Amino acid sequence: MTDIVIKTISEVLGTSINEDTSQDNCHAWTSLQHFIIIVALEDVFDISIEPEDMENMKNVKKIETIIKRYKQQKND
């Protein structure tokens, strides 16, 4: 899953990223890009992310944790 998350975010931002990338250390990750990242991830993983979770998705590791939770809920 990490590879898919990184690939999706990289495509949205138009730059290479890694597991340690966050809004704080990536100048391309603006507020608008954050929203586009969320929409892209929802499409890729076929999930719908709640607004309160969107606010917390500020780095690759947190994004992966939240997506895993949504995928688990979907499978339950």
N, C-alpha and C positions, 0 to 999 in steps of 0.2 A: 504494500500500500504506500509506503514512503516514496517509492519511485514515481508512482502515479501523482501523488500530491506535489512533489517537487517539479515534475514535468508540467503539470497544469499551471502551477504558480509561475514557473519560468516562462511559459508561453504567454501568460497574461502580462507579465512585467517586461517581457522582451529582454531578459538578462538571465545569466546563469545564477542559480542559487544552490544552497545545500541545506542540510538538516539544522544548521545553526542560524539560518536566515530569519530575520524578524522585521517588523515595521521599524524598529529602532536602528537597525544596522543596514537597511537597504533603502537608498534614496528613491528608488523607483516605486516603492510600496507606499503610495499616497492614499488618502482617504477614498478617492474615487476608485483607484486600483483595488483597494481592499474589497469594495462592494463587487467589483467585477470578478475578483478571485472567488468570492463566496458563490456567486451565481455559477461560475464555471465548475466549481467543486460540486455544487448541487446537481448539475447536469451529469458530470462524470460518474458520480456515485449514486445517482438516482435517489437523492434524499432532499428533505426540506428543512433547512436550518432555522431555528428560532432566533429572533433578534437578540435575546440576551446571550446566546452562544456566539453570535456573529461578533459581538463586542470583545469577546475573549479570544478570538482567533487571530492573535497578533504575532504568532511565530509558527514555524513548520511543525514543531513537536506538539504544540497545543492543538493545532488544526488536526493533526493525525489522531490525537486522543479523542477529540470531539467527534470526528467522523466515525471512528471505531464504535463509539457509544451509539450513534445514530444507526449504524449498520446492524449492531446487535439488537437494538430495539425493533428494527424492521424485521429481523429474523425470528424474534420471539413471538 
